[in-house]
Amino acid sequence: MPLFSKDLGIDLGTVNVLIYENGQIVLQEPSLVAVATEEDERGRINVMEIGQPAREMMGRVYEEDIQIVRPLQNGVIADYEVAEFMLRYFMGKVAGRMRMFRPRVMISVPYGANGVERRAVHEAALAAGAREAFMIWEPLAAAIGAGLPVATPAGDMIVNIGGGITEAAVISMNNIVRADSGRIGGLRLDDGIIAYTRRKYNLVIGQPTAEAIKIQIGAAVDQPEEMTMEIQGRDNVSRLPRTVTMTTGEVVEALQEPLQAILNVIKEVLGNTPPELASDIIDRGITLTGGGAMLRGIDDFITRTTGVPAYRAENPMIAVAVGAGRALEDQAILKRLTLQTF
């Protein structure tokens, strides 16, 4: 390997892109691109902003002139051209635009991704400037990043709740034994809050506001201390701005439907796990990763409804990126991945 080459672990998520290098997260940006509706003089997409600046433009620009695009949907590439542009930009920020040696990258892909979707990720990484591009199943990367002993014969269960997709998997000997996924994640939780405020208060709010509610006062189960938050939106009747106060209990109610969908993914895997591995899971518990694992009380919610102890990983948000980076450094895992057909 060239002396100055970089090895990058990349969590290419629906909501955020995280890049791991040399023991630390070196980039964490929203997976958003602001694109002008008119192409440039060469007939190419006209990108205005990428990442956090694009997020700050959400709901604040004239949509006929500028569109805020999520190039990844449900963990896979939905707009190849924009995704490649975004990935090139983020890799350039980390590795440097005038680099002599292109980086090796390990990118996570959802377990349910088909061959076409996996090839799109691989090709986008190479087009964005990678020297070599490997892919790793997202649940396996999350388990490695969470510090689970994935190389042992015993079974460990990981549930990664991302922005667009939730994946549950049982892992043993560096391999996924059982897995299931559902196109339900943080964005669907936000949608639940948006629908609730419209239904109860006739108040229209945007996704950034719903996300702020979820983070600041949201919970999966009732909390010992009720929190409140003033939220601003547009009255659905008068069409004028209005402020209401929302409580944690209301957010719990708003999130029950999407949380039940997440629970169904977990139950599907538990119901199809071989008995010996199921015994291991009862002893070891379920490890939660991803941004959705940050929701207050979600570990209690899963424990109560499945009867299996659930624990939040130490750093759930960064587990996939860390695991992808560590997998690139692990020759045993790397050899197994190179033998898989992506």
VENFENVEN-V364138 format. One record per residue. N is the residue number from 1. RES is the residue in one small letter. SS is DSSP state (H for helix, E for strand, C for the rest). PHI is phi in radians with two decimals (* if undefined). D_LAST is the distance of its C-alpha to the last C-alpha in Angstrom with 1 decimal. Layout:
BEGIN
[[N	RES	SS	PHI	D_LAST] [N	RES	SS	PHI	D_LAST]]
END
This chain:
BEGIN
[[1	m	C	*	23.2] [2	p	C	-1.03	25.6] [3	l	C	-1.01	28.3] [4	f	C	-1.78	27.9] [5	s	C	-1.25	24.1] [6	k	C	-1.92	22.7] [7	d	E	-1.93	19.8] [8	l	E	-2.12	18.8] [9	g	E	-1.75	17.2] [10	i	E	-2.14	16.6] [11	d	E	-1.70	16.9] [12	l	E	-1.61	16.2] [13	g	C	-1.70	18.3] [14	t	C	-1.12	20.1] [15	v	C	-1.79	23.4] [16	n	E	-2.38	23.0] [17	v	E	-1.92	21.0] [18	l	E	-2.12	21.6] [19	i	E	-2.19	21.1] [20	y	E	-1.91	21.9] [21	e	E	-2.59	23.4] [22	n	C	0.92	25.6] [23	g	C	1.53	26.5] [24	q	E	-2.62	27.0] [25	i	E	-1.41	25.8] [26	v	E	-1.83	26.7] [27	l	E	-2.69	25.8] [28	q	E	-2.51	25.9] [29	e	E	-2.38	26.3] [30	p	E	-1.09	26.1] [31	s	C	-1.46	23.2] [32	l	C	-2.31	25.9] [33	v	E	-2.35	26.9] [34	a	E	-1.58	30.4] [35	v	E	-2.12	30.4] [36	a	E	-1.22	33.6] [37	t	C	-1.18	33.9] [38	e	C	-1.61	35.3] [39	e	C	-1.26	33.2] [40	d	C	-1.34	34.5] [41	e	C	-1.15	36.7] [42	r	C	-1.68	33.8] [43	g	C	1.40	32.2] [44	r	C	-1.79	29.3] [45	i	C	-1.09	28.6] [46	n	E	-1.87	31.3] [47	v	E	-1.42	30.0] [48	m	E	-1.64	32.8] [49	e	E	-2.53	31.4] [50	i	E	-2.36	28.2] [51	g	C	1.39	27.8] [52	q	H	-1.03	31.0] [53	p	H	-1.04	33.4] [54	a	H	-1.19	31.5] [55	r	H	-1.08	31.8] [56	e	H	-1.18	35.5] [57	m	C	-1.56	35.8] [58	m	C	-1.04	34.5] [59	g	C	1.31	37.4] [60	r	C	-2.15	39.6] [61	v	C	-2.18	38.9] [62	y	C	-1.35	40.0] [63	e	C	-1.13	37.0] [64	e	C	-1.32	38.3] [65	d	C	-1.82	38.0] [66	i	E	-2.34	35.1] [67	q	E	-1.98	32.1] [68	i	E	-1.66	30.2] [69	v	E	-1.88	26.5] [70	r	C	-1.74	23.7] [71	p	C	-1.23	20.7] [72	l	E	-2.02	18.4] [73	q	E	-2.19	19.2] [74	n	C	0.95	18.2] [75	g	C	1.47	15.7] [76	v	E	-2.16	13.7] [77	i	E	-1.27	14.9] [78	a	C	-1.80	17.9] [79	d	C	-2.28	19.6] [80	y	H	-1.09	17.4] [81	e	H	-1.09	20.5] [82	v	H	-1.22	22.0] [83	a	H	-1.09	18.8] [84	e	H	-1.10	18.4] [85	f	H	-1.05	22.2] [86	m	H	-1.12	22.1] [87	l	H	-1.14	19.4] [88	r	H	-1.06	21.2] [89	y	H	-1.12	24.4] [90	f	H	-1.17	23.3] [91	m	H	-1.14	21.8] [92	g	H	-1.13	25.0] [93	k	H	-1.12	27.2] [94	v	H	-1.49	25.7] [95	a	H	-1.64	25.2] [96	g	C	1.58	28.0] [97	r	C	-1.26	28.1] [98	m	C	-1.81	29.8] [99	r	C	-1.22	27.7] [100	m	C	-1.39	28.0] [101	f	C	-2.08	24.7] [102	r	C	-1.28	21.5] [103	p	C	-1.38	19.7] [104	r	E	-1.54	16.6] [105	v	E	-2.30	14.7] [106	m	E	-2.10	12.7] [107	i	E	-2.01	11.8] [108	s	E	-1.40	11.8] [109	v	E	-2.31	10.1] [110	p	C	-1.07	11.9] [111	y	C	-1.08	11.2] [112	g	C	-1.50	12.1] [113	a	C	-1.18	9.8] [114	n	C	-1.51	8.8] [115	g	H	-1.05	6.4] [116	v	H	-1.12	9.0] [117	e	H	-1.16	9.4] [118	r	H	-1.18	6.1] [119	r	H	-1.13	6.7] [120	a	H	-1.08	10.2] [121	v	H	-1.12	9.9] [122	h	H	-1.06	8.5] [123	e	H	-1.17	11.2] [124	a	H	-1.13	13.7] [125	a	H	-1.13	13.6] [126	l	H	-1.16	14.2] [127	a	H	-1.15	16.8] [128	a	C	-1.42	18.4] [129	g	C	2.11	19.2] [130	a	C	-1.31	16.7] [131	r	C	-1.33	17.1] [132	e	E	-2.39	13.8] [133	a	E	-2.28	11.0] [134	f	E	-1.96	8.9] [135	m	E	-2.21	7.6] [136	i	E	-2.38	9.3] [137	w	E	-1.05	10.2] [138	e	H	-1.01	13.4] [139	p	H	-1.09	15.8] [140	l	H	-1.15	15.0] [141	a	H	-1.07	15.6] [142	a	H	-1.09	18.7] [143	a	H	-1.14	20.0] [144	i	H	-1.09	19.8] [145	g	H	-1.14	21.5] [146	a	C	-1.43	24.1] [147	g	C	1.47	25.0] [148	l	C	-1.31	24.3] [149	p	C	-1.39	24.5] [150	v	C	-1.19	20.9] [151	a	C	-1.47	21.4] [152	t	C	-1.53	24.3] [153	p	C	-1.24	24.7] [154	a	C	-1.21	26.2] [155	g	C	-1.63	24.5] [156	d	E	-2.18	24.0] [157	m	E	-1.96	23.4] [158	i	E	-2.11	21.9] [159	v	E	-2.18	22.4] [160	n	E	-1.83	21.0] [161	i	E	-1.80	23.0] [162	g	C	-1.61	21.7] [163	g	C	-1.30	23.2] [164	g	C	-2.04	21.4] [165	i	C	-2.63	19.7] [166	t	E	-1.99	20.8] [167	e	E	-2.23	18.5] [168	a	E	-2.05	20.2] [169	a	E	-2.64	18.7] [170	v	E	-1.84	20.4] [171	i	E	-2.12	19.1] [172	s	E	-2.64	20.4] [173	m	C	0.94	19.7] [174	n	C	1.05	16.8] [175	n	E	-2.43	15.0] [176	i	E	-1.54	15.1] [177	v	E	-1.54	17.7] [178	r	E	-2.41	18.4] [179	a	E	-2.75	17.2] [180	d	E	-2.65	18.3] [181	s	E	-2.47	18.2] [182	g	E	-2.43	20.7] [183	r	C	-1.40	21.0] [184	i	C	-2.51	23.9] [185	g	C	-2.89	24.5] [186	g	H	-1.02	26.9] [187	l	H	-1.16	27.4] [188	r	H	-1.23	28.4] [189	l	H	-1.10	30.8] [190	d	H	-1.07	32.3] [191	d	H	-1.06	32.7] [192	g	H	-1.09	34.6] [193	i	H	-1.21	37.0] [194	i	H	-1.05	37.4] [195	a	H	-1.14	38.3] [196	y	H	-1.14	40.7] [197	t	H	-1.16	42.6] [198	r	H	-1.20	43.0] [199	r	H	-1.24	44.2] [200	k	H	-1.50	46.5] [201	y	H	-1.96	47.8] [202	n	C	0.95	47.3] [203	l	E	-2.01	45.6] [204	v	E	-1.72	42.6] [205	i	C	-2.19	40.4] [206	g	C	-1.66	37.2] [207	q	H	-1.08	33.8] [208	p	H	-1.04	34.8] [209	t	H	-1.17	38.0] [210	a	H	-1.06	36.3] [211	e	H	-1.11	33.9] [212	a	H	-1.11	37.0] [213	i	H	-1.08	38.7] [214	k	H	-1.02	35.8] [215	i	H	-1.26	35.7] [216	q	H	-1.41	39.5] [217	i	H	-2.30	40.9] [218	g	C	-1.28	38.0] [219	a	E	-2.82	37.5] [220	a	C	-1.57	36.1] [221	v	C	-2.35	39.4] [222	d	C	-1.02	43.0] [223	q	C	-1.81	43.9] [224	p	C	-1.01	47.1] [225	e	C	-2.02	47.9] [226	e	C	-1.32	47.6] [227	m	C	-1.83	46.4] [228	t	E	-2.30	47.2] [229	m	E	-2.66	46.0] [230	e	E	-1.44	47.6] [231	i	E	-2.16	45.2] [232	q	E	-1.94	46.1] [233	g	E	-2.81	45.0] [234	r	E	-1.92	46.5] [235	d	E	-1.11	48.8] [236	n	C	-1.28	47.6] [237	v	C	-1.72	51.2] [238	s	C	-1.39	53.2] [239	r	C	1.17	50.2] [240	l	C	-1.84	51.6] [241	p	E	-1.10	50.0] [242	r	E	-2.64	50.6] [243	t	E	-2.05	49.9] [244	v	E	-2.28	49.4] [245	t	E	-1.87	49.0] [246	m	E	-1.99	46.1] [247	t	E	-1.96	45.9] [248	t	H	-1.07	43.3] [249	g	H	-1.02	44.4] [250	e	H	-1.19	43.6] [251	v	H	-1.16	40.1] [252	v	H	-0.98	39.5] [253	e	H	-1.09	40.7] [254	a	H	-1.15	38.6] [255	l	H	-1.66	35.4] [256	q	H	-1.08	35.9] [257	e	H	-1.15	34.0] [258	p	H	-1.14	30.7] [259	l	H	-1.16	31.1] [260	q	H	-1.14	31.6] [261	a	H	-1.15	28.3] [262	i	H	-1.10	26.6] [263	l	H	-1.08	28.7] [264	n	H	-1.10	27.5] [265	v	H	-1.11	23.9] [266	i	H	-1.13	25.2] [267	k	H	-1.12	27.5] [268	e	H	-1.08	24.9] [269	v	H	-1.23	23.0] [270	l	H	-1.04	26.4] [271	g	H	-1.26	27.6] [272	n	C	-2.06	24.8] [273	t	C	-1.47	24.7] [274	p	C	-0.95	26.2] [275	p	H	-0.92	29.8] [276	e	H	-1.12	29.6] [277	l	H	-1.25	26.7] [278	a	H	-1.07	28.6] [279	s	H	-1.10	31.6] [280	d	H	-1.06	29.8] [281	i	H	-1.15	28.7] [282	i	H	-1.07	32.4] [283	d	H	-1.26	33.4] [284	r	H	-1.60	30.8] [285	g	C	1.51	30.4] [286	i	E	-1.86	27.7] [287	t	E	-1.71	26.4] [288	l	E	-1.83	26.0] [289	t	E	-2.32	24.1] [290	g	C	1.56	23.4] [291	g	H	-1.05	26.2] [292	g	H	-1.13	27.3] [293	a	H	-1.20	28.2] [294	m	H	-1.37	31.0] [295	l	C	-1.10	32.9] [296	r	E	-0.99	36.2] [297	g	C	1.34	36.5] [298	i	H	-1.20	33.1] [299	d	H	-1.16	33.0] [300	d	H	-1.13	36.4] [301	f	H	-1.04	35.3] [302	i	H	-1.23	32.4] [303	t	H	-1.08	34.6] [304	r	H	-1.14	37.4] [305	t	H	-1.53	35.4] [306	t	H	-1.87	33.3] [307	g	C	1.39	35.8] [308	v	C	-1.94	33.1] [309	p	C	-1.02	33.8] [310	a	E	-2.09	31.4] [311	y	E	-2.30	31.3] [312	r	E	-1.43	30.1] [313	a	C	-1.07	28.2] [314	e	C	-1.06	30.3] [315	n	C	-2.27	28.4] [316	p	H	-1.09	26.2] [317	m	H	-1.13	25.5] [318	i	H	-1.80	23.8] [319	a	H	-1.03	22.1] [320	v	H	-1.15	18.5] [321	a	H	-1.12	19.0] [322	v	H	-1.10	21.0] [323	g	H	-1.13	18.4] [324	a	H	-1.10	15.6] [325	g	H	-1.16	18.3] [326	r	H	-1.19	19.5] [327	a	H	-1.11	16.2] [328	l	H	-1.19	16.0] [329	e	H	-1.61	19.5] [330	d	C	-1.76	18.9] [331	q	H	-1.13	18.2] [332	a	H	-1.14	17.7] [333	i	H	-1.22	14.9] [334	l	H	-1.09	13.4] [335	k	H	-1.12	13.6] [336	r	H	-1.11	12.0] [337	l	H	-1.17	8.9] [338	t	H	-1.22	8.8] [339	l	H	-1.49	9.2] [340	q	C	-1.41	6.2] [341	t	C	-1.63	3.8] [342	f	C	-1.87	0.0]]
END
